[in-house]
Every structure is written in C-alpha cells, then in structure tokens.
Amino acid sequence: MGEKLYYSDCSWDNDYWLRRYVQHPFIGIIAKEFYWTLSLNDTNIIAKIDENSQLTNVGGETVNPTEYTKVRLWHPLHNTIGESPKNPINLSNRVKEKYIQQKIY
C-alpha cells in the first residue's frame, strides 16, 4: 500500500478515504501510521490519526474535515502548507521543527 501511494499523487474525497483506508480492518492499522495532506479551499493541512483516533495536525490540534475535503498521502517533496497557494510555507522547516517522518512499509 505505502510505496505505490507514496510516489503517486492520488487524492480521495474524505468519506471515501475514511471508509477505504482508515476504517478498513487491516489497511486502517497502516493508514493510521501515515501522515496525510487534507486539502480544502486552497489550504493544505498535514494530519495524522492520533492514539485517540482523532485526526490532528502537526501542532496537535484536532482537524475536522468536511465532505469537500480531498485527502492524499503526504509527501514532503510534493506539498506546501499555508493559507493559500499564493502564500505557501516551505515544508522543510516545519518537518525539521516537528521531526515529521513518513513511515514506509
């Protein structure tokens, strides 16, 4: 699962992602270990499912995606975060600050 998704730039609607990845009895175990990019209204949020099964951003704040949120596997080379594409923040600094490391299975 991980390697193919890691190199592709596929995205899914939030509901599809929850059903097919997070809530899946087997894939869900692995999916909960990954960081994901949630995109809504030109804003990207890096999030992970925490030990309480809550979706949280890299700052530990709860994220509440909507039905319009698109989800894809986070990759540091393909993503920026920020208020909008016009004002992106380079992820390399955030990755270093938060010690974010994507697992590869």
N, C-alpha and C positions, 0 to 999 in steps of 0.2 A: 504494500500500500504506500508506504512512505516515499520510497525512491522515485516512483513514477509521478506522484503528486508533487514532490519537491521540485522537479525540473519542469513541470508543466505550469501553465498559468490558468488552470481551470477555476471557475467560480460557480457557486451554487446559491440558490435562494436559501435564506435562513432555515425555513421549515424543512426543506429537502436535506440540508446539511445535518440538522438535528436528528431526523429520522434515520438517514442512511449511514451516518458516521457516529455521532455522539451517543445515540440511544441504542445502537446496534450492540448485541450482547458480546461479540468478540472484537469487532473493529473499534467499538467505543473505548475499550481498555487502552488501545494505542492512541486513538484520536485525542484522548484526554491528556496525553503527554506532549502533544504538539502545541506550538503557537500558531494562531490563525489571524488573518487580516480580515477585519469586518469593514465593509465599505458602504457608506450611506451619505447621500448629499455631498459628494466630493470630499468626504472626510474618511480617512483610514485610521482604524484603531487596531493595535496589536493586542490580542487577548488570548487567554488560556483558561481552561476549566480548572478551578482550584480544588482543594481537598474537600470542600463542602458542595461540590458540583455546581458552583456559581461561576459564571463567565466573568473574568476580571481582566482589566487592562494591566499594563506593566507597572503601574503605580499601585496596584492592589484594589482599585475602585471597581465596583460592580458595573458591568456593561449590560444594557438592556436592548438587544437588537429588535428591530421591527420586522414586519413581514416583507419590507422593501430592502432589507439589508442583504448584501451579497457577501459570501464568505469564501475565502480561498486560503490555502496553506501559506503561512508566512515564509518568506524567503528574504534574507537581508539584501540581496543584490537587486531584487525587483521592486522593492517597496520604499516609499517615503511616508512619513506621517506628518500631519499638520492640519491647519484649519482648512486649507484648500490646496489644489494643485498649484495655484499661483504663489503660495507661500509654504513650500514644503520644508520640513526639518530633516536634515540628514540623519538617517537611522544609525550610522556607525557610532555616533556619540552616545545615543540612547542605549545601544547594545552594550557598549563598554560600561556605561553608568550602572545599568541594571543586571549586568552579567547574563544577558539573554543568550541561550544556546539552544538551537533547534536539535532535537533528537532525530537520528536517522536509524531506522530499523532495517 
